[in-house]
Amino acid sequence: MADPTPKSVKPLELGRELGLIAAVAAGVGSIIGSGIFKKPALMASQLGSPELLILVWVVAGLMTLFGALSIAETASLFQEPGGQYVYFNKGYGRFVGYLYGWAVFIVTQTGSLAAIAYVFSDSLGYFVKFPRLSAAWESFSIPVPGIGAMTPFKSIGLKLSTIALVLFLTAMNYLGVKFGNAIAIVFSAMKIGVLVAIVVLAFTLGHGSLGHFTESVPAAAGSPSVFLMFIMAMAGAFWAYDAWINMTFMSGEIKNVQKNLPRAMAMAVLIVIACYVLINLAYIYVIPVPTMAAKYSESYLVAVDVAENFLGRWGAAAIAVAIMISTFGAVNSIAMTSARVNFAMAREKLFFRGLGRVHPRFRTPSTALAVQGIWASILVFSGTFDQLTDMLIFVSWIFYALAAFSVFTLRRRMPDAPRPYKVWGYPATPILFILFASVYIVFTLYTDIMNFRTGKAPIINSLMGLAWVAIGIPGYLYWNWKNKKAARAAGQ
């Protein structure tokens, strides 16, 4: 008697429900987080010049745009979910794709998710007093080789608030891409509205001066070269521009993806460049760069001084709300997009099989979303996500350079494949981005080594970041062996 059970059942696919506007909103929502509020003072202290401060934001924005335009051509070739993970598979092979996906899961995206959600709760702390444990509990630590120590009970109320936000937005995206998309559109519009409001109010009601645009900090004898400080300041700008790659992760759910995704990437980055340059012009108009540099500390926000200039004592509260709006939208967009990478890995049988499930009702990568939210919550409790993210920034830029170079490898491997979009300015655009990324990688490594040698850092962050990626290699060997074993069995 024949077996009535079908030999194979086609797995459920993600629903294509996102249009161009939704894709742009997801991109803007992912990019604009806390960086534009937290980094300008540090960058001012590094550069000491209003002209250089604005130039850093412009150059970093243009390099981000060149990267987006380059990768948009690759995006136009494929429709599968997982974005950059898929492109690496096609351009370099499964091993490189796996390493990228592993880095996304272990910290580059989950760490960013935890860090940005933490900033939201930190700003919420302006209005709410979080409970704390005794000093003995807060000082409890667990050593982590090569990183420092985990402090799970430090600032416990703030961490629980952070985890609650991560899990809430994970649940919203679990229930359907339309929920996450609606939040992305609303909060992207709100955060742009907030930035525009700061710019308009600063120039109309703020007690500033155009003379501030010519005030610089006098160069001290023996200070580092302008070029080196410019590269160091770029790190702050790139943190604020980061997550532009996240739009590619949603490629399995964007309508007419081969045309809409390249358009969305370019539009989102251009919108963010305009916002960042304008907000920094407003900052400088109200607060001169020498003052920003003199006041710089880890907790100092230029935006608070600017808002207090035209709102008085309500300024700090207004900026706290602005940061909450911005980070809420960013956490939602990162949660929505990043889970698609691990989903794609699982579908390729290079990760835990269950993460490739699609919810039969909501048509979302439900298991991948849940596991991502749980791991990000563990990183929050560990208290090590900032250290981990710092380490993996170096690795992220290696992958960005490889992503741009894949334009050349795929043109060679797939010369006849239809390309609805070809990178503007080819080959100059991807080459410029690759060269700049290479310079940035080299100087980041150089700075990390110098900080280690001078005792400013206990480890070389860049090399430790590579070590964290390498931890995933045994997983690749296992899943690859398992796939080959299954293929041999099927062939018998």
C-alpha positions as CSV (number, residue, x, y, z in Angstrom):
1,M,0.0,0.0,0.0
2,A,1.3,3.4,-0.9
3,D,2.3,5.8,1.8
4,P,-0.3,8.6,1.8
5,T,2.1,11.0,3.6
6,P,3.8,13.3,1.1
7,K,7.5,13.0,0.9
8,S,8.0,16.7,1.3
9,V,5.9,19.6,2.2
10,K,6.8,23.0,0.9
11,P,7.6,25.2,4.0
12,L,5.6,28.4,4.6
13,E,7.2,31.5,3.2
14,L,7.2,35.0,4.6
15,G,4.5,37.3,3.3
16,R,5.5,40.2,1.0
17,E,3.5,43.0,2.6
18,L,6.0,45.9,2.6
19,G,5.9,48.7,0.0
20,L,8.5,51.3,-0.7
21,I,7.5,53.7,2.0
22,A,7.5,50.9,4.6
23,A,11.0,49.9,3.5
24,V,12.2,53.5,3.8
25,A,10.6,53.8,7.2
26,A,12.3,50.6,8.4
27,G,15.7,51.9,7.1
28,V,15.3,55.4,8.8
29,G,14.0,53.7,11.9
30,S,17.0,51.4,12.1
31,I,19.6,54.1,11.5
32,I,18.4,57.0,13.7
33,G,18.8,56.0,17.3
34,S,20.8,57.6,20.1
35,G,24.0,58.3,18.2
36,I,23.0,61.8,16.9
37,F,22.4,62.8,20.6
38,K,25.3,61.1,22.3
39,K,28.2,61.4,19.8
40,P,28.6,65.1,18.7
41,A,30.2,66.3,21.9
42,L,32.8,63.5,21.7
43,M,33.5,64.4,18.1
44,A,33.8,68.1,18.9
45,S,36.4,67.3,21.6
46,Q,38.3,65.2,19.0
47,L,38.2,67.7,16.2
48,G,37.9,71.1,17.9
49,S,36.6,72.7,14.7
50,P,33.0,73.4,13.4
51,E,34.1,73.0,9.8
52,L,35.6,69.6,10.5
53,L,32.7,68.5,12.7
54,I,30.2,69.1,9.8
55,L,32.7,67.6,7.3
56,V,32.9,64.4,9.3
57,W,29.1,64.0,9.2
58,V,29.0,64.7,5.4
59,V,31.9,62.4,4.6
60,A,30.6,59.6,6.8
61,G,27.2,60.0,5.2
62,L,28.5,60.0,1.7
63,M,30.6,56.8,2.4
64,T,27.5,55.2,3.9
65,L,25.6,56.2,0.7
66,F,28.3,54.8,-1.5
67,G,28.1,51.6,0.5
68,A,24.3,51.5,0.2
69,L,24.3,52.2,-3.6
70,S,26.9,49.4,-4.1
71,I,25.1,46.8,-2.1
72,A,21.8,47.9,-3.7
73,E,23.0,46.4,-7.0
74,T,23.5,43.1,-5.2
75,A,20.2,43.4,-3.5
76,S,18.5,43.8,-6.9
77,L,19.7,40.3,-8.0
78,F,18.0,38.3,-5.3
79,Q,14.6,38.0,-3.7
80,E,15.3,35.6,-0.8
81,P,15.0,36.7,2.8
82,G,18.2,37.3,4.8
83,G,19.7,40.1,2.7
84,Q,23.4,40.4,3.2
85,Y,23.7,36.8,4.4
86,V,22.3,35.6,1.1
87,Y,24.6,37.9,-0.9
88,F,27.7,36.6,0.9
89,N,26.5,33.0,0.1
90,K,26.2,33.8,-3.6
91,G,29.3,36.0,-3.8
92,Y,31.8,34.2,-1.6
93,G,30.4,30.9,-0.6
94,R,28.5,29.5,2.4
95,F,31.4,29.8,4.9
96,V,31.6,33.6,4.6
97,G,27.8,33.8,4.7
98,Y,27.7,31.8,7.8
99,L,30.3,33.9,9.6
100,Y,28.4,37.0,8.8
101,G,25.1,35.5,10.0
102,W,26.8,34.2,13.2
103,A,28.3,37.7,13.9
104,V,24.8,39.2,13.4
105,F,23.3,36.8,15.9
106,I,26.0,36.7,18.5
107,V,26.3,40.5,18.9
108,T,26.4,42.9,16.0
109,Q,22.6,43.2,15.9
110,T,21.5,41.6,19.2
111,G,24.2,43.8,20.9
112,S,22.9,46.9,19.2
113,L,19.4,45.9,20.1
114,A,20.4,45.7,23.8
115,A,22.5,48.8,23.8
116,I,19.8,51.1,22.1
117,A,17.0,49.7,24.3
118,Y,19.3,50.4,27.3
119,V,19.6,54.1,26.1
120,F,15.7,54.2,26.0
121,S,15.5,53.1,29.6
122,D,18.2,55.4,30.7
123,S,16.2,58.3,29.2
124,L,13.1,57.0,30.8
125,G,15.0,57.2,34.1
126,Y,14.7,61.0,33.9
127,F,11.0,60.6,34.7
128,V,11.0,57.3,36.6
129,K,13.2,56.2,39.6
130,F,14.2,52.6,38.9
131,P,14.7,50.3,41.9
132,R,18.2,49.1,42.8
133,L,19.6,46.3,44.8
134,S,22.0,46.6,47.7
135,A,25.7,47.5,47.0
136,A,26.7,43.9,47.7
137,W,24.4,42.5,45.0
138,E,25.3,45.3,42.5
139,S,29.0,44.6,42.9
140,F,28.6,40.8,42.2
141,S,30.4,40.0,39.0
142,I,31.3,37.0,36.8
143,P,34.6,37.1,35.0
144,V,34.5,36.8,31.2
145,P,37.9,36.1,29.6
146,G,39.0,38.8,27.2
147,I,36.1,41.1,28.0
148,G,36.1,42.0,31.7
149,A,33.2,40.9,34.0
150,M,29.5,40.5,33.8
151,T,27.5,42.5,36.3
152,P,24.0,40.9,36.1
153,F,22.5,42.7,39.2
154,K,23.9,46.2,38.6
155,S,21.1,48.8,37.9
156,I,18.6,45.9,38.0
157,G,15.5,48.2,37.5
158,L,17.0,49.8,34.4
159,K,17.9,46.5,33.0
160,L,14.4,45.0,33.6
161,S,12.9,48.0,31.8
162,T,15.3,47.5,28.9
163,I,14.4,43.8,28.6
164,A,10.7,44.7,28.8
165,L,11.1,47.0,25.8
166,V,13.0,44.3,23.8
167,L,10.4,41.6,24.5
168,F,7.4,44.0,23.9
169,L,8.7,45.0,20.5
170,T,9.7,41.4,19.7
171,A,6.1,40.4,20.5
172,M,4.7,43.1,18.2
173,N,6.8,41.9,15.3
174,Y,6.0,38.3,16.2
175,L,2.3,39.1,15.7
176,G,2.8,40.2,12.1
177,V,5.0,42.3,9.9
178,K,2.2,44.9,9.6
179,F,2.4,45.6,13.4
180,G,6.2,46.2,13.2
181,N,5.8,48.1,10.0
182,A,3.2,50.4,11.5
183,I,5.4,51.2,14.5
184,A,8.3,51.8,12.1
185,I,6.4,54.3,10.0
186,V,4.9,56.2,13.0
187,F,8.2,56.4,14.9
188,S,10.3,57.2,11.9
189,A,8.0,60.1,11.2
190,M,8.1,61.2,14.8
191,K,11.9,61.1,15.1
192,I,12.4,63.1,11.9
193,G,9.7,65.5,13.2
194,V,11.6,65.9,16.5
195,L,15.0,66.6,14.8
196,V,13.3,69.1,12.4
197,A,11.7,70.8,15.4
198,I,15.1,71.1,17.2
199,V,16.6,72.6,14.1
200,V,13.8,75.1,13.5
201,L,13.5,76.2,17.2
202,A,17.3,76.5,17.6
203,F,17.5,78.9,14.7
204,T,14.3,80.8,15.5
205,L,14.1,80.9,19.3
206,G,17.6,79.9,20.3
207,H,20.1,82.5,21.6
208,G,22.9,81.5,19.2
209,S,25.3,83.2,16.8
210,L,26.5,82.7,13.3
211,G,30.0,83.5,14.7
212,H,30.0,80.1,16.3
213,F,30.7,78.6,12.9
214,T,34.2,80.1,12.9
215,E,35.1,79.4,16.6
216,S,37.7,76.5,17.0
217,V,39.7,75.1,19.8
218,P,43.4,76.2,19.5
219,A,45.6,73.2,18.6
220,A,47.8,72.1,21.5
221,A,51.5,71.3,21.0
222,G,52.1,67.6,20.5
223,S,48.4,66.9,19.7
224,P,47.6,64.0,17.3
225,S,47.4,64.8,13.6
226,V,44.2,66.2,12.1
227,F,43.9,63.2,9.9
228,L,44.1,60.7,12.8
229,M,41.6,62.7,14.8
230,F,39.3,62.9,11.8
231,I,39.4,59.1,11.4
232,M,38.8,58.7,15.2
233,A,35.8,61.1,15.0
234,M,34.4,59.0,12.0
235,A,33.8,56.2,14.5
236,G,31.2,58.3,16.2
237,A,29.5,59.3,13.0
238,F,29.5,55.7,11.7
239,W,27.9,54.5,14.9
240,A,25.1,57.1,14.3
241,Y,24.8,56.0,10.6
242,D,25.1,52.2,11.4
243,A,22.2,49.8,10.7
244,W,21.8,51.0,7.1
245,I,22.4,47.4,6.0
246,N,19.4,46.2,8.0
247,M,17.0,47.1,5.1
248,T,18.4,44.2,3.1
249,F,17.4,41.7,5.8
250,M,13.7,42.3,4.9
251,S,14.2,41.4,1.2
252,G,11.8,38.4,1.6
253,E,8.9,40.7,2.6
254,I,9.3,43.7,0.4
255,K,7.0,44.0,-2.6
256,N,8.8,44.2,-6.0
257,V,12.0,43.9,-3.9
258,Q,14.4,44.1,-6.8
259,K,13.3,47.6,-7.6
260,N,12.0,48.9,-4.2
261,L,14.9,47.8,-2.0
262,P,17.6,49.7,-3.9
263,R,15.4,52.8,-4.0
264,A,14.6,52.5,-0.3
265,M,18.3,52.1,0.7
266,A,19.3,55.3,-1.2
267,M,16.3,57.3,0.0
268,A,16.7,56.3,3.7
269,V,20.4,57.2,3.8
270,L,19.8,60.5,2.0
271,I,17.1,61.4,4.5
272,V,19.4,60.6,7.4
273,I,22.3,62.6,6.0
274,A,20.1,65.7,5.7
275,C,18.8,65.3,9.2
276,Y,22.2,64.8,10.8
277,V,23.9,67.7,9.0
278,L,21.0,70.0,9.9
279,I,20.9,69.0,13.5
280,N,24.7,69.5,13.9
281,L,24.4,73.0,12.3
282,A,21.7,73.8,14.9
283,Y,23.9,72.5,17.7
284,I,26.9,74.6,16.6
285,Y,24.6,77.7,16.1
286,V,23.6,77.5,19.8
287,I,26.7,76.0,21.4
288,P,30.1,76.7,20.0
289,V,32.5,73.8,19.4
290,P,35.0,74.9,22.0
291,T,32.2,74.8,24.6
292,M,31.1,71.4,23.5
293,A,34.7,70.1,23.7
294,A,35.2,71.6,27.2
295,K,32.0,70.1,28.5
296,Y,32.5,66.7,27.0
297,S,31.9,63.7,29.3
298,E,30.3,60.3,28.9
299,S,27.0,61.8,30.2
300,Y,27.1,65.2,28.5
301,L,24.5,65.7,25.7
302,V,24.8,68.8,23.5
303,A,21.1,68.5,22.6
304,V,20.2,69.1,26.3
305,D,22.1,72.4,26.3
306,V,20.6,73.4,23.0
307,A,17.0,72.6,24.1
308,E,17.5,74.4,27.4
309,N,18.6,77.4,25.4
310,F,15.1,77.9,23.9
311,L,13.0,75.8,26.3
312,G,14.5,76.7,29.7
313,R,14.2,74.2,32.4
314,W,12.0,71.9,30.3
315,G,14.8,71.4,27.8
316,A,16.3,68.3,29.5
317,A,12.9,66.7,29.7
318,A,12.2,67.4,26.0
319,I,15.5,65.8,24.9
320,A,14.8,62.8,27.1
321,V,11.5,62.3,25.3
322,A,13.2,62.9,22.0
323,I,15.8,60.2,22.7
324,M,13.0,57.8,23.9
325,I,11.1,58.3,20.6
326,S,14.2,57.8,18.6
327,T,15.5,54.7,20.4
328,F,12.0,53.1,20.6
329,G,11.7,53.3,16.8
330,A,15.3,52.0,16.4
331,V,14.8,49.0,18.7
332,N,11.6,48.1,16.8
333,S,13.3,48.3,13.3
334,I,16.4,46.3,14.4
335,A,14.2,43.7,16.1
336,M,12.0,43.5,12.9
337,T,14.9,43.2,10.4
338,S,17.7,41.3,12.1
339,A,15.8,38.1,12.9
340,R,15.5,37.5,9.1
341,V,19.2,36.7,8.9
342,N,19.0,33.8,11.4
343,F,15.8,32.7,9.7
344,A,17.6,32.5,6.4
345,M,20.5,30.6,7.9
346,A,18.2,28.0,9.4
347,R,16.4,27.7,6.0
348,E,19.9,27.0,4.5
349,K,20.4,24.3,7.2
350,L,23.4,26.3,8.6
351,F,21.8,27.1,12.0
352,F,19.3,25.6,14.4
353,R,16.5,24.2,12.2
354,G,13.7,25.6,14.3
355,L,14.7,29.2,13.6
356,G,13.5,28.7,10.0
357,R,9.8,28.3,11.0
358,V,7.2,30.7,9.7
359,H,4.2,31.2,11.9
360,P,1.2,29.7,10.1
361,R,-1.1,32.6,11.0
362,F,1.1,35.7,11.3
363,R,3.6,34.7,8.5
364,T,6.5,36.0,10.5
365,P,9.8,34.2,11.4
366,S,8.4,33.7,14.9
367,T,11.0,31.4,16.4
368,A,13.9,33.5,15.1
369,L,12.3,36.6,16.6
370,A,11.7,34.9,19.9
371,V,15.3,33.5,20.2
372,Q,16.7,36.9,19.1
373,G,14.7,38.6,21.8
374,I,15.8,36.1,24.5
375,W,19.5,36.4,23.5
376,A,19.4,40.2,23.5
377,S,17.8,40.1,27.0
378,I,20.7,37.9,28.2
379,L,23.2,40.4,26.9
380,V,21.3,43.1,28.8
381,F,21.6,41.1,32.0
382,S,25.2,40.4,31.4
383,G,26.0,44.1,31.2
384,T,28.7,43.3,28.6
385,F,26.8,44.4,25.4
386,D,28.7,47.7,25.1
387,Q,32.1,46.0,25.3
388,L,31.0,43.3,22.8
389,T,29.5,45.9,20.4
390,D,32.7,47.9,20.5
391,M,34.7,44.8,19.6
392,L,32.4,43.9,16.7
393,I,32.3,47.4,15.0
394,F,35.7,46.5,13.5
395,V,34.3,43.2,12.2
396,S,31.2,44.9,10.9
397,W,33.3,47.1,8.6
398,I,35.2,44.1,7.3
399,F,31.9,42.7,6.2
400,Y,30.8,46.0,4.8
401,A,34.0,46.1,2.6
402,L,33.3,42.5,1.5
403,A,29.7,43.4,0.7
404,A,30.8,46.2,-1.6
405,F,33.4,44.0,-3.2
406,S,30.7,41.4,-3.9
407,V,29.5,43.7,-6.7
408,F,32.6,42.7,-8.6
409,T,32.5,39.0,-7.7
410,L,28.8,38.7,-8.7
411,R,29.3,40.5,-12.0
412,R,31.9,37.9,-12.8
413,R,30.0,34.9,-11.5
414,M,26.6,36.0,-12.8
415,P,27.3,38.2,-15.8
416,D,24.0,37.5,-17.6
417,A,21.7,37.8,-14.5
418,P,19.1,40.6,-14.9
419,R,20.0,43.6,-12.8
420,P,17.1,46.0,-12.3
421,Y,19.5,48.4,-10.7
422,K,23.2,48.9,-11.4
423,V,25.3,50.9,-9.0
424,W,25.6,54.5,-10.0
425,G,29.2,55.6,-10.8
426,Y,30.5,52.0,-11.3
427,P,33.3,51.1,-10.7
428,A,34.3,54.3,-8.8
429,T,31.5,54.2,-6.2
430,P,32.2,50.7,-4.8
431,I,36.0,51.2,-5.2
432,L,35.9,54.4,-3.1
433,F,33.8,52.7,-0.5
434,I,36.1,49.7,-0.3
435,L,39.2,51.9,-0.1
436,F,37.7,54.1,2.6
437,A,36.5,51.0,4.6
438,S,40.0,49.5,4.3
439,V,41.6,52.7,5.7
440,Y,39.0,52.8,8.5
441,I,39.7,49.2,9.4
442,V,43.5,49.7,9.5
443,F,43.3,52.8,11.6
444,T,40.8,51.2,14.0
445,L,43.2,48.3,14.5
446,Y,46.1,50.8,14.9
447,T,44.1,52.8,17.5
448,D,43.1,49.7,19.4
449,I,46.7,48.5,19.6
450,M,47.9,51.9,20.8
451,N,45.2,52.0,23.5
452,F,46.3,48.6,24.6
453,R,50.0,49.5,24.7
454,T,49.3,52.7,26.7
455,G,47.0,51.0,29.1
456,K,43.9,52.8,28.0
457,A,42.2,49.4,27.1
458,P,42.7,46.0,28.8
459,I,42.5,44.2,25.4
460,I,42.8,44.8,21.7
461,N,39.1,45.2,20.9
462,S,39.5,44.5,17.1
463,L,41.3,41.2,17.5
464,M,38.9,40.1,20.3
465,G,36.1,40.9,17.9
466,L,37.6,38.5,15.3
467,A,37.9,35.9,18.1
468,W,34.2,36.2,18.8
469,V,33.4,35.5,15.2
470,A,35.8,32.6,15.1
471,I,33.9,31.0,18.0
472,G,31.1,30.2,15.5
473,I,33.4,28.2,13.2
474,P,32.8,24.8,15.0
475,G,29.0,25.4,14.4
476,Y,29.6,25.8,10.7
477,L,31.7,22.6,10.6
478,Y,29.0,20.7,12.4
479,W,26.1,21.9,10.2
480,N,28.1,21.5,7.0
481,W,29.0,18.0,8.0
482,K,25.4,17.2,8.8
483,N,24.2,18.6,5.5
484,K,26.8,16.5,3.6
485,K,25.8,13.4,5.5
486,A,22.2,14.0,4.7
487,A,23.0,14.5,1.0
488,R,25.0,11.3,0.9
489,A,22.1,9.4,2.5
490,A,19.6,10.9,0.0
491,G,21.8,9.8,-2.9
492,Q,21.9,6.2,-1.8
